[in-house]
């Protein structure tokens, strides 16, 4: 049981789902006022102990299973801020059905992830992984590479990350087509956004298929064996959205059977990727450890977004980046 003085009880109580140590050690959170009580919750039991009396939860390291497991201990919670772009891990039924406001870190990762995608496109088109491999073997093997200029990218997901990705790919000379949840014209960034029902029709035209969509019941395993069968045998898949957008078993089969030429994967259904996964060694595959948006200084940017919303929360102003819990993302 937590025993709090009257002075402590009058303070704003924020629970930080944080792996270890003092939450104020997180770059940027040291700027919190002294009238804020921070409670670290590195485990389920610690979270159960910390939630009673708390107004706010800051999800810093994404252990949403702990939040769901400890949910019954929340008795005064009004707002959850998730320090990530994707909030699928938080959308368990009790939270979705509650009046609690959920916000995220939309915007922090847009440009870094877009840069990462552009780097992956160039790396695959220019066969850079093979060049590095041959260099380590001291092997001189001249090959032709592919032009990026004039190639076609299909961006699936038209949130901030998808939009910034499209801007950079267009700047590199690529022709970009976008797919969102619903079709619309006169979009300020894409012109035309195709609805998800057009995905199968558009897949055969793409040299690169870039997944930036949020994970929702409608998008889970949206790329299965049938979808891979519709792609060009020379096409590559890039996933910087969520691992569960892709059926990994179907992807492995598509790569082994030559249905697609390669994949660059920064996210996986289960992380870290298991050592025995064929994706580690399949030709044409680039595996990275969920790092596309993690640039030097990103923690301070995350903290700044939370602090701005905390200021608004205390003043009774509308919060930024409010997630539509029924949709699973912040509506554009």
Secondary structure, 3 states (H helix, E strand, C coil): CCCCCHHHHCCEEEEEECCCCCHHHCCCHHHCCCCEEEEECCCHHHHHHHHCCCCEEEECCCCHHHHHHCHHHCCCCCEEEECCCCCHHHCCHHHHCCCCEEEECCCCCHHHHHHHHHHHHHHHHCCHHHHHHHHHCCCCCCCCCCCCCCCEEEEECCCHHHHHHHHHHHHCCCEEEEECCCCEEEECCCEEEECHHHHHHHHCCCCEEEECCCCCCCCCCCECHHHHHHCCCCCEEEECCCHHHECHHHHHHHHHCCCCCEEEECCCCCCCCCCCCHHHCCCCEEECCCCCCCCCCHHHHHHHHHHHHHHHHHHCCCCCCECECCCCECCC
